[in-house]
Structures are given as structure tokens and as C-alpha cells.
Amino acid sequence: MSNKSKDKEVVKEIHLKQNLSPIWVDNINIGVREDGICFLRFMTRLPEGVVEQVQLMTSKEHIKKFIEVLSSSIKYTSTKNDSND
């Protein structure tokens, strides 16, 4: 399957977990491996210290798409030079 056809794949169903509670996060730490896999940690500051809430791994390409979607959602445009991949 070509990259163009992958981009146009339609998700047939989205399965939401209704019993998940939202969490508050104050910070994100990101590590990027040489193979393009990213490791993300979402943290929350509490009076007793910083608590790790979530860990996840995904590809660098997915992170770029996440950033595009988040930026668009909050109408944010970066002022930094985007020359670094």
C-alpha cells in the first residue's frame, strides 16, 4: 500500500473507553531514539512532588501529526525556525 493510500485510510470504528477519567498534566518529557521512535512521559505537579501520569511510545511521524492537530485546534502557529527535523 502506498503512503498516499495509507493517509486516506478510513477508520471504520472508534472504540472509546467510557470509564476512563481525564487526568491533568503539567509537563511532557520526550525522548527520541535513532530509529524514529519517540517515548513520551506526561507529568503532573502535586504538593508532594511530580507524578508521572502516562507513558507512551509512537513514531516521529505520528508526533508530527499530533503537533499539527493540536496546533490547529488551539489556533497556534510556531514562531521557531522549523529547519530541524
Order of alpha helices (4+ residues) and beta strands (2+ residues): alpha-beta-beta-beta-alpha
